Amino acid sequence: MKRALIIAALLATAACSRPDPAAQSAAARQAYAAEDYAAARTNALSALDADGGNREMLLLLARAQLRLADGDGAQATLSRIEDAGVHTPETVRMKAEAAILRGQPDAALTLLGKDGDPEAWRLRAAAHVAREDSPAALDALRRGMAAGGQNFALAHDYAAFLIAAQDYQGAAAALETLRRIGPGRLDTLMVAGTLAAQTGRLADAKRSFSAAADAYPSRTEPLTALASLADMEGQIDAAVALVARAAKIAPANHEVVDLTVQLASEKGDWETVRKTLMGQESTLDPRSANGMSYAEALLRLGHPEQARAMFAQALLLSPQNPYARLMLAEAQLAVGDAAGALRTAQPLAESVLAGQREVDLALRAAKAANDPAAAGYAARMASAQFKVNAQLASAGQAALTRQDWKAALAAYGRIQGYENDAEVLRRMAAAAVRAGDADAALRHADRALELAPRNADMLHTAALVRLETGRDRETMLRLMKEATRLDPTNRVLRADLARALMAAG
């Protein structure tokens, strides 16, 4: 009798502790409405444990999985929905989105067929982005916006695309659409903050991101955005604290990982960089920020040969990247290849933008290689003009960062020899077009291109000046296509090519 009573009590306790499906469903709905998709997924799964055929919860679960970029999970849930007899245009679109997340953009386009709904156009755009076809993506976004309706996700993707393409006027118009549809939603606040940051309104950006962080405490995006702003303003410790808060929410989030690595690199904490990226070596893109931070960590921690191999690959893939060039030279010098280090460092050291670090590296390499160029580098570092140029270059970069275009032009224009340095001229062209001086922008951009005709950055700037000022569309399109051909993985170039194609008709 006593044993029977104990078993009955245990069964009763288990029954009492079992989650209430109705309560779990309500919690899932509430979490989804609050854009806490991780909690929505958890609660929906709990509700489905008790009632696996609940169509509402299956659909909510699939939507949450899509918002969390869980393509495999969404595909599995959508299969359960189909088994339950649900076949609607919405579920077909959801299957298309899952296919995109699973790396199957062509399958997504097939599923979408001739669907003319704005959401279908949004998904077509996403599929074209996955296929690296930016012109087709922009066309799909514009068709979707023209189709009308109140599709928030479409307006968000359109705004994000235009920001990436530096079409800030168009992005501002798309932002107004977001504010009309969902004024307090996370993506509205994030787009507003991103656009403000891109156009130099850092105080406005901070207000938007802070409002998002307060309204959506379970999301990492506002915290990482605030961390990036703090880092931009030189407040590294504040940025580290913000990233630590984000890591408590989602430690594996790629933005959290990227910022952890970036900030540790800035602080010289190479062991943290190594530990954070350990195990990802085979998948790291050597030209990415994480790839080069990992390579520098190897160099600083006593593995120069491995670092040299990674930096050599990075420079091969991205020959215009000055950091890859600088660090390859450092690694070559560390393994005893002084002559190679000198050859690698020379383009940086001979620029009028060269600072103490670049010229000192070339000097050390030349001395180690017993190269007579060492005397020239030593004399240059000791010259008064070198110090003046370094100060002006620093002032010009600071002006660009705060988007004071006239101050940037003034600083760079006082650098001795600027008229024969492609990189200085490229920066001046970008500043001049923003300052509204189309003639100066075109003059600087074309001179930069004359000096470095095979450089993707110079081609892009010469094309962008023409795009922004509405001049010579045929040449603009030719230059933009050539820049994209030379640097096909550059997302900014692909987005600008899309704009160029649209402008050229």
N, C-alpha and C positions, 0 to 999 in steps of 0.2 A: 504493500500500500504506500509506504513512504517513498519508494522509488518511483512509483507511478505519479505521485504528487510532484516530485522533483522534475520529471520529464514534462509534465503538463505545464509547470511553471516556466521551464526553459522555452517550450514552444510558444507560450503566451508572450514571453519577453521578446523572442525573435519576431513574432507577428507585430508587436508594438514598435520594434525598431525598424521594420521594413519601410522604405520611403513610400509616401503617399503619391501614387501616379498623378492625381489631379494637382497636387501641390507642386510636383516636379514640372508638370506641363506649364503651370502658371509661372513658375520661376524661369523656365526657358523662354516664355514669351516676354517676360519683363526684362530679362538679360539681353535678348535680341533687340528689343526696343531701345535699350540703353547703349547699344552698339558694343556690348561686352560679349563678343562672339565665342570666346573660349568658355565662358560660363554657360552661354546658351547651348553649346554643344554638349557640355557635361550634363546639364539638366535634361536635355532632350533624350540623351542616351539612357539616363536613369528612368525616365518616363516610359521609354520603349522597352526597357527590361520587363516591365509589368504588362505592357500592352503593345506588342510588336507590330500590330496592324494599324496603329494610330496614324492615319494619313497626315493629319495636321502636323504631328510631331516629326514624321519622316520628312515632310517638306521643310519644316523649320530647321531640322538637323542638316539637310542638304544645303540650305541657304547659308547656315553658319559655317559649314565646312568650306564652301566656296569663298566666303569672306576671309577665312583663315588660310586660303590658298592650299587647302588639302584636297587636291584633285582626285587622288586615289580613294579617299574616304567618301567624297561626294559621289564618285562613280558607283561605289558599292551601295550607297544609300539610294541613289536613283534607280539602281537595278531592283531594289526592294520595292520602290514606289511603283515601278512598271509591273512587278509581280502582283502588286495589290490592285492592278487594273487602272492605274492613273496614266493617261496619255494626253497631254495638253501641250499647246505651243510653249508654255512656260517651262515645262519639264524638258522639252527638246532643247530650248535655249540653255537650260542648266546643264544638260549633257554636253553641249558645245563648250560651255565655259570650263567644265571639268576636263574636257579633252585638251583645251589650251593649256591648262595648268599641268597636264600630264605630258606636255611636249608634243601634242598632236594637232597643230593648227590646221592642217589640210582636212583632217577628219571633222574639225569644228566647222569649217566653211561648207563642207558637204552637208552636215546636219542642218545648218542654217538655211540652205537652199535659197529660195526667193523671198524669205520672210522679210517684210518691209517694216516691222516694228522697230522703234528707236532702240530698244534693247538689243535687237539682232544686229543693228548697225554698230552699236558699241562693241559687241563681241567680234564682229568682222574686223573692226579696227584692232582689237587685241590680237586676233589671229595674224593679221598682217604685220603687226609689230613683232610678234614671235617669229615671223618669216623674214624679218629685217627688211620689210617693204614699207618704208615710212610714207611715201607718196600715197599708196593705196590706203594706209591707215588714216591719214589726214582726210582723204576723200570720203572714207566711210564715216568718220566722225562728223564731217560737215553735212553729209546726207542725213545722218541721224538727227542732228540738231534741226535741220530743215524740215524733218518729218513732224516736228512739233511734239506736244505732250509735255509731261513733267518728269522726265527720266533723270533723276539726280545723278546716278552713276555715270551716265553718258556725259552730262555737263561737267562732272568732275574729271573724267578721262580727257575730255577736250581741253579743259583748263590746264591740266598737267602737261599735255602734249605741247600746248602753246608756250608754256613757261620754259619747257626744255628747249624749244625752238627760239627762245628769246623774243617771242612776239608778245610783249608785255601789254600792249594795247588790246590785242585780241583776248589775252588771258583775263584782263580786267573785265571785259564784257562777259566772258563766261562766268567769272566770279559773281557778277550781279545775278546771273541766272541761278547759281547755287544759293545765293542769299534769298532769292525769292522763293525757291522750293523748300529749302531747309536751312533757315538762318542760324540755328544753333547746333547743327550737326558737326561732327568731328571733322569731316572732310572739308566743310566750308571754312571752318576756323583754320585748318592746316593750309589750305590753298591761299587764304588771305595772308597768313603769316609768311608762306613761302614767297608769294609775289612781292610782299613788302620787303622781305630780305633781299630779293634779287634786284629790287629797284632802290636799294640804299636806305630804306626807311626802317632801320633796325629797332627803334622804339616801338613802332607799330607792330613789327613782327613779333617782338617779345610779348606785347599785350595779347596778340591773337593766340600764340602758343601757350601762354600762361592760362588764358581762359579755357583752352582745350584741356590742359592738364587738370584744372580744377573740375571741369565738367565731366571728364572721362578718366577717373583715377586708375582704371584697370588697363589703360592703353599706354603703350610705350612711345608712340609716335610724338606726342607733344614733348615728352622728356628728352628724347634724342634731339629734337629740333632745338629745344632750349639749350641743350649741351653744345650743339654746334654753334649757336649764337655766342655763348659764353666763351668758347674756344676762339672764335673769330675776334672777340674783344680782349683776348689775352688772359681771360680768367680761367686758367686751366684747372685749378683745384675745384672751382664751382662746377665746371663741366664734368669732372670726374665724379663728383657727388651726384649729379643728375643721372649720369650713366649707371651709377651703382643702384639708384632707385629703379631705373628701368630694368636692370638685370634681375632685381627681385621679382619683377612681374614676368619677364620672359628672357631668361639667361641665354637661350640659343638664338634669339632673334638676330637676324643678320645685321641690322643697323646697330644693335647693342654691341655685337661682336666687333663690327667695323670701328665704332667709336672707341671701344676699349683699347683696341690695337693702336688707333691713331693717337690717342691721348698718352698712352704708355710710350709710344715712340717719341712724342714731343718732350716727355719728361726724361727720356733716356733710360726707361725701365725695360731693358731688352729681355729680361727673364720673363716678365709678364707677357710680352709680345710672343715669345717662343711658346710659353705654356698655353696661351689662348689659341694659337694656331696649330699647336701640335696635333698631328694626325690628319691634317688637311693638306699636307705638302703635295700630294699627288693631284689635287684638284685646284690648287692655287694658280690663278693666272699670274705669271711672273711680272706683267706690266701693271697689274692692279695695285692699288694702295696697300692692300694686305700682303700681296706677293712681295712687294719691294720692302715693306716693313719687316717681313719675316727674313728676307735675305740680309737686311742690315743687322737684324738681331743675330743671325749666324756669324756675320763679320765681327760684330762687337763681342761676341761670346767665344771667339777663337776658332771659327770654322771658315776661314777666308776662301778656301777652294770651292766649297759649296756655294758661298755667296757669289763668287765670281761667275760661276756657271749660271746662276739665276739672273744676275744683272746683265750678263751678256745676252741671254735670251730676251730679257725685257727690252734692251736697247735695239735688238734686231727687230722686234715686233713693233716698237714705238720709237723710231729714230729721232723724233723731235723732243723726246722727254729729257729735260736737263738733269733731273734727279737721277734717272737711270744711268746717264752718262757719267755724272759725278761719282756715283757709288761704284760703278764698274771700275773707274780709274782707281778709287780707293782700294777696291779688292785686288786689282792687278798689282798695285804697289805692295799690298800686304803679302802677296805670294811671291814677290821678288821679280815680277815682270815690269821693271821700271820703264823700259822703252815703250811697252804697250800702254802703260798708264799715261805716259806723256802724250802719245798719239790720241788717246781717248779724251784726255783733259784739255788739249789745245783749243778746240772750238769754243769751249766755255771760257777758258782763261783769256782768249783773245777778243772776246766781246767787250764792248764798252760798258756793258752791264755787270761785268765780272766784279765780284767782291773779294774780300780777303780770303775766303775759303777756297774759291776757285783758283786764284793765282798762286796761293800758297801750295795747293796740291800740285799744280804744274811745276812749281819751283822745286818741290821735294822730289818729284819724279825725274826732273831734268838733272838734278844733282846726283841722284842714285844711278842714272843712266850715263853719267859723265857727258851730258849733252851741253854744248855751248849756249843753248837757249836759256840756261839757268841765270846767266848774267843779266839778260834782258828782263826776265821776270823779277829778279831782285831789284833792279833799277826802277822798274815800274811800280813795285810795291812801296818803294821809298819816295816816289814822286808826289808832289802836292796835287797834281791833276788827278791822280788815281783816287786820292781821298775825296776830292770834290765830286768826281763822277759817282763814286759809291754813295755819297750823301744824296746827290740828285736822283740816283736810281731808287734809293730807299724812299725819298719824298714822292717820286712819281708813282711807285707801287702803293704807298699809303693813300695817295689821292685817288687812284683807281679803286681801291678797296672801299673808300667812303663815297665813291662816285662823284667826286669833284673833278669833272672832266677838264675844265680850264686850268686848274692847278696841275693836273697830270701833264697836260700839253706844255705848260710853262716849264715844269721840272725837266721833262725829257728833252725839250728843245734846247736846254742849256748844257746838255751833256756833250762834251767835245767828241766829235766824230759820229754823232747820232745819225747823220744822213747816209752813212755807209754801213749801218747795222740793221739788219732785217728785223730782228726782234723788237728793237726800240721803235722802229717805224710801224711795225704791226700794232704795237700798243698805242701809238699816237693816232693811227687810223681809227682804231676802235673808240678812242676818247673823242676824236673829232666828230665822228658820226653821231655820237650821243650828245655832243655839244651843239649839233645843228650846223656844222661847217662842212657841207658836202664836198666842196672843192678840195679843202685840205685833206679830208678823209680819203678821197680818191687818189690824191697825189702821194700821200704817205703809203697807202696800200699798194699802189702800183710800183713804187720804188722798192718796197720790201719784196714784192714778187720778182722784180728784176734781179735783185740780189740773191734770192733763193727760189728759183722757179720750180723746183721739185719738192718744195716743202708744203705739206698739207695745210699747215696753219696759215701760211702766207696766201695760198690759193683760196682758203676758206674766207679769210679776211677781205681779200680783193672782191670775192663774190658777194660777201655779206654787205659790204659798203654799197655795192650796186643794187642789191636787193632792197636795202633800207632807204636808199635815195631814189629808187625808181629809174635808174639809169642803165642803158645798154643791156637789156634783158638777155639778149643772145649770148653776149660774153659772160654775163653773170651765171647763166645756166651751165655754160661750158666749164667755167672755173669750179663751180660747185660740184659738178659731176666728177671732175678730175680729183678734187680734194677728197671726196668720198671714196673714190677708187683707191687712192693711196692710203686711206685710213678707214677701212670699211666697218670696223667695229665701234667707231666713235658715234655715240648716240646723238650728240648735238649736231654733228655733220649730217646724219641721216634725217633728223627732224628739219634742219634748214634746207636740205635738198627737197624735201616734201613741199616746203613753203615756196621754194624757187620754182618748182614745176608748176605749182598752182598759179604763181605770179606770171609765169611765162605763157600760161594758157595752154 
